């Protein structure tokens, strides 16, 4: 596993897919930054700039953007099988 991995999850507390994504990372021992865009307007603007949309979750894996909890794409970016 790449120790230089930088994972940011833009989420809201009430979003079930956000919680599923964070649980997925925790279960695999992947450290991530959880950014609550409902409380941080600057972070919400950054998320929209990166992804082009307002929905959560938006996951940034080393600069690669995943919109939604797309497990196949996440696994590919993380180098997981």
C-alpha positions in Angstrom: 0.0 0.0 0.0 1.2 3.4 -0.9 2.2 5.4 2.2 2.1 8.6 0.2 -1.6 8.2 -0.2 -3.7 11.3 0.3 -7.4 10.7 0.7 -10.0 13.4 1.3 -13.7 12.6 1.8 -16.0 15.6 1.3 -19.1 14.7 3.1 -22.1 15.6 5.3 -23.1 13.9 8.5 -26.5 12.9 7.2 -25.3 11.3 3.9 -25.5 7.5 4.0 -23.1 7.0 1.0 -20.5 9.3 2.7 -20.7 7.2 5.9 -20.4 4.0 3.8 -17.3 5.3 2.1 -15.7 6.3 5.4 -16.5 3.0 6.9 -15.0 1.3 3.8 -11.7 3.2 4.3 -11.6 2.5 8.0 -12.1 -1.2 7.5 -9.2 -1.3 5.1 -6.9 0.8 7.4 -6.8 3.7 5.0 -6.3 7.1 6.6 -8.4 9.9 5.2 -9.3 13.4 5.9 -13.0 13.9 6.5 -14.2 17.3 5.4 -17.8 18.2 6.5 -18.9 20.5 3.7 -22.2 21.3 5.6 -20.1 23.3 8.1 -17.2 24.5 6.0 -18.2 26.7 3.1 -14.7 27.1 1.7 -14.3 23.3 1.6 -17.7 23.1 -0.1 -16.5 25.5 -2.8 -13.3 23.6 -3.2 -15.3 20.3 -3.6 -17.4 21.9 -6.3 -14.3 23.3 -8.1 -12.7 19.8 -8.1 -15.8 17.8 -9.0 -18.0 20.2 -10.9 -21.0 19.2 -8.8 -22.7 19.7 -5.4 -23.5 16.1 -4.4 -21.6 14.2 -1.7 -19.5 12.2 -1.2 -16.7 13.5 -3.4 -13.5 11.6 -2.7 -10.1 12.9 -3.7 -7.4 10.2 -3.9 -4.1 11.8 -4.7 -5.8 14.4 -7.0 -8.1 11.8 -8.7 -11.8 12.7 -8.1 -14.4 10.1 -7.4 -18.0 11.3 -7.3 -20.2 9.1 -5.1 -19.2 5.8 -3.4 -17.8 4.1 -6.6 -16.0 1.1 -4.9 -14.5 -0.2 -8.2 -12.9 3.1 -9.0 -11.8 3.7 -5.4 -10.2 0.2 -5.3 -8.4 0.9 -8.6 -7.0 4.2 -7.4 -5.9 2.7 -4.1 -4.3 -0.3 -5.9 -6.6 -2.8 -4.1 -8.0 -6.0 -5.6 
